[in-house]
Amino acid sequence: MKPHPLVTCALLCGAVFPSAIAAPNPAAPVKSNESERGGTALSSEFGTAPRVRQLSGQVTLSEAVNLALRQNPEVLRALREIERARGRVVEVRAQALPHLSLNTAYDQMDPKLSMFGAGRIGTQNKSWSISLDVKQVLYSGGKVSASIEAERLSQDALYYTLRDTLDKVVSQVRQQFSSVLATRGLIGVAEESVELAAQQLRDATNRFEAGTVPRFNVLRAEVELASVKPGLIRAKNDYLIARLQLAKTLGIDAAPDGKPSFECIGELQISYRPMPLVDAISLGRARRPSLKSQRQQILVEKERLTVARAGYKPQVYVSGGFKKVSSGSELSYNDALTGYFLGIRGSWNIFDGLETNGQVAQAKAKIESAIVTYEDALQSVELEVQKAFADMQQYRETVESQQKNVEQAREALRLSQERLGAGAGTQLEVLDARVALTRARTTELQARADYVRTLADFDRATATDTVYVEVFKDPLAALEKKALHKGKVPDAADLFKP
């Protein structure tokens, strides 16, 4: 089953960069900014293409995002919810349309009973009828129109929920992809540490055999080599787990040996978002799909209040049609009686035991609850943006400080090795210098990975990871337009300059 056109319209018409995500339908969908965010062309069978069970070879971030958008379980569930909402709209809209029905009936009575009831012998004890009925509501106190509008708004809310799901999946893939790259880099750091320890052991052994150092130096080098090997084992295990988590998000199965058969390629590059915190918060408040969905939900509850208040008003229906019934003494179709019927029916609950009052009170409470939920979500969005912004600053400063630290640690290790070779230094100095280098490289790499992950979270929190063409009415669309085009924040195309 192909997704509803609302879904294909949800996913985008162009991109700021050449490798950005393209829409399944060129009419109006989503675009992803920057190749680092994983944009590729989406299939026209978005969410319905055959599932990729296995993935082998090298995989880029763009390919990973593309695959996740096509078969991630959360995305597929969101698509199915939109299809369900579409069916609900059709169901409710049927209340406003005429209902046409064909009714038939055949009755037969025991001759004894028919003779007794008629008071004479020979009365027909069989009868039949065929009628074509049409029924149309004329006035429902606004219940029908409000119900249709509520379901339409609910469908729009699910559209925004789909967009929020897409943003979350893109961010999740970016974070997990960076974790794979980071853990693979840590394997390199651990391997270098093991190699340095092994080299130190060989050097100590050679010196011991030459009689220039005691046996203690060899034992110390052996202990140090054994101490760094668990770090390499742990790094390899972390790398495996990171790939397994990414495979789960991509919706693919592991290889027959239980391990992923793909390899992620790319680098942990640092890119900046030239955006003040206050502008980032304003942009997040205006563009977050989850907030748009909740704003739609407030409108839904207002329409449902109209539905509840319709209980105070009369209901008027018109009905009519044609009917053919058997005559009193013959069952022949040709001798049947034919005619039309037409009528208007109305009802007005003067007193319904306060049932309508209760329904109205519930509807008002739901509106207030939706407003409270929306205001709480606004604060949550602000907190997410503030936290991501602060974390980005922390990790960026950490990376900058550790880059210089790594250079100094390398130089310190070189000098300590030269001092030991010249007999002026000690083995302990070399070991300390090697540990300092490993620590500095690990800290720098982890900070770089943390920055990339936080950047993905920041882009999701500000809803700048993907750009959508609006095809639905947003109650606060003017706020977003003001934020984007009147100088409060940079233009969308300027937000992603490296």
Secondary structure as GFF3:
##gff-version 3
##sequence-region A 1 498
A	DSSP	alpha_helix	5	9	.	.	.	ID=ss1
A	DSSP	beta_strand	30	32	.	.	.	ID=ss2
A	DSSP	three_ten_helix	35	37	.	.	.	ID=ss3
A	DSSP	beta_strand	57	59	.	.	.	ID=ss4
A	DSSP	alpha_helix	61	71	.	.	.	ID=ss5
A	DSSP	alpha_helix	73	93	.	.	.	ID=ss6
A	DSSP	three_ten_helix	94	96	.	.	.	ID=ss7
A	DSSP	beta_strand	99	108	.	.	.	ID=ss8
A	DSSP	alpha_helix	111	118	.	.	.	ID=ss9
A	DSSP	beta_strand	126	139	.	.	.	ID=ss10
A	DSSP	alpha_helix	143	210	.	.	.	ID=ss11
A	DSSP	alpha_helix	215	250	.	.	.	ID=ss12
A	DSSP	beta_strand	262	264	.	.	.	ID=ss13
A	DSSP	alpha_helix	277	287	.	.	.	ID=ss14
A	DSSP	alpha_helix	289	309	.	.	.	ID=ss15
A	DSSP	three_ten_helix	310	312	.	.	.	ID=ss16
A	DSSP	beta_strand	315	325	.	.	.	ID=ss17
A	DSSP	beta_strand	337	347	.	.	.	ID=ss18
A	DSSP	alpha_helix	355	422	.	.	.	ID=ss19
A	DSSP	alpha_helix	427	461	.	.	.	ID=ss20
A	DSSP	beta_strand	466	468	.	.	.	ID=ss21
A	DSSP	alpha_helix	477	485	.	.	.	ID=ss22
A	DSSP	three_ten_helix	492	494	.	.	.	ID=ss23
###
